[in-house]
Amino acid sequence: GPPPYYAEHSADGRGRGLFASRDIKKGELVHDGTDSDVMFPDAMSWRRFIFSLPRNRACDMIDWTWTQKLEENGKHRIFAA
């Protein structure tokens, strides 16, 4: 089924956020990124992508970007949701 969350602009006007669409059980996996996350091959690819977007979309994408290591001793990779 669909994930137990949805994204929309917050009622208080502070931007976009994720909200639960139902009760989520402790320890339940709610997002694994396999269908929607993007891993950029390098920082320049991410920069080119961000600068290709309209300004308001670029700001959203920057908010939804993070770095993580896929292996304990590996390099940090850039991801976006």
C-alpha positions as a Markdown table, in Angstrom:
| # | Residue | x | y | z |
|---|---|---|---|---|
| 1 | Gly | 0.0 | 0.0 | 0.0 |
| 2 | Pro | 0.9 | 3.6 | 0.1 |
| 3 | Pro | 3.4 | 4.9 | 2.6 |
| 4 | Pro | 2.0 | 6.0 | 6.0 |
| 5 | Tyr | 3.0 | 9.6 | 5.4 |
| 6 | Tyr | 2.4 | 12.5 | 3.1 |
| 7 | Ala | 4.1 | 15.8 | 2.3 |
| 8 | Glu | 2.4 | 19.1 | 2.2 |
| 9 | His | 2.9 | 22.7 | 3.3 |
| 10 | Ser | 2.5 | 23.2 | 7.0 |
| 11 | Ala | -0.6 | 25.1 | 8.3 |
| 12 | Asp | 1.7 | 27.6 | 10.2 |
| 13 | Gly | 3.4 | 28.7 | 6.9 |
| 14 | Arg | 6.8 | 27.5 | 7.9 |
| 15 | Gly | 7.3 | 25.3 | 4.8 |
| 16 | Arg | 6.8 | 21.8 | 3.7 |
| 17 | Gly | 6.8 | 18.8 | 6.0 |
| 18 | Leu | 6.0 | 15.1 | 6.3 |
| 19 | Phe | 2.9 | 14.2 | 8.3 |
| 20 | Ala | 1.6 | 10.7 | 9.4 |
| 21 | Ser | -1.5 | 9.5 | 7.5 |
| 22 | Arg | -2.1 | 6.9 | 10.2 |
| 23 | Asp | -0.6 | 5.6 | 13.4 |
| 24 | Ile | 2.9 | 4.3 | 12.9 |
| 25 | Lys | 4.1 | 1.4 | 15.0 |
| 26 | Lys | 7.4 | 1.7 | 16.9 |
| 27 | Gly | 10.2 | 0.3 | 14.8 |
| 28 | Glu | 8.1 | 0.3 | 11.6 |
| 29 | Leu | 10.0 | 1.1 | 8.4 |
| 30 | Val | 8.1 | 3.9 | 6.7 |
| 31 | His | 10.6 | 4.8 | 3.9 |
| 32 | Asp | 13.4 | 2.9 | 2.4 |
| 33 | Gly | 14.0 | 5.2 | -0.6 |
| 34 | Thr | 14.1 | 2.6 | -3.3 |
| 35 | Asp | 11.4 | 4.2 | -5.4 |
| 36 | Ser | 12.0 | 7.8 | -4.9 |
| 37 | Asp | 15.5 | 8.8 | -3.6 |
| 38 | Val | 18.2 | 9.9 | -5.9 |
| 39 | Met | 22.0 | 9.5 | -5.3 |
| 40 | Phe | 24.2 | 11.9 | -7.2 |
| 41 | Pro | 27.5 | 10.6 | -8.5 |
| 42 | Asp | 29.4 | 13.7 | -7.3 |
| 43 | Ala | 28.9 | 17.2 | -5.9 |
| 44 | Met | 29.1 | 18.9 | -9.3 |
| 45 | Ser | 26.2 | 16.8 | -10.6 |
| 46 | Trp | 24.1 | 17.8 | -7.6 |
| 47 | Arg | 25.1 | 21.5 | -8.2 |
| 48 | Arg | 24.2 | 21.3 | -11.9 |
| 49 | Phe | 20.8 | 19.8 | -11.0 |
| 50 | Ile | 20.0 | 22.4 | -8.3 |
| 51 | Phe | 21.0 | 25.3 | -10.6 |
| 52 | Ser | 18.8 | 23.9 | -13.4 |
| 53 | Leu | 15.6 | 24.2 | -11.2 |
| 54 | Pro | 13.4 | 27.3 | -10.7 |
| 55 | Arg | 14.5 | 29.1 | -7.6 |
| 56 | Asn | 11.6 | 28.0 | -5.4 |
| 57 | Arg | 12.0 | 24.3 | -6.4 |
| 58 | Ala | 15.8 | 24.5 | -5.8 |
| 59 | Cys | 15.1 | 25.7 | -2.3 |
| 60 | Asp | 12.8 | 22.8 | -1.7 |
| 61 | Met | 15.3 | 20.3 | -3.1 |
| 62 | Ile | 18.1 | 21.7 | -0.9 |
| 63 | Asp | 15.9 | 21.2 | 2.1 |
| 64 | Trp | 15.4 | 17.5 | 1.1 |
| 65 | Thr | 19.0 | 16.8 | 0.4 |
| 66 | Trp | 21.4 | 14.9 | 2.8 |
| 67 | Thr | 24.7 | 13.1 | 2.8 |
| 68 | Gln | 25.3 | 9.6 | 4.0 |
| 69 | Lys | 27.9 | 6.8 | 3.9 |
| 70 | Leu | 26.7 | 3.6 | 2.2 |
| 71 | Glu | 29.6 | 1.7 | 3.8 |
| 72 | Glu | 31.3 | 2.3 | 7.2 |
| 73 | Asn | 34.6 | 3.5 | 5.7 |
| 74 | Gly | 33.1 | 4.8 | 2.4 |
| 75 | Lys | 32.8 | 8.3 | 1.0 |
| 76 | His | 29.8 | 10.5 | 1.9 |
| 77 | Arg | 27.3 | 10.4 | -1.0 |
| 78 | Ile | 24.7 | 13.1 | -1.8 |
| 79 | Phe | 21.0 | 12.0 | -1.8 |
| 80 | Ala | 17.8 | 13.8 | -2.4 |
| 81 | Ala | 14.2 | 12.7 | -1.9 |
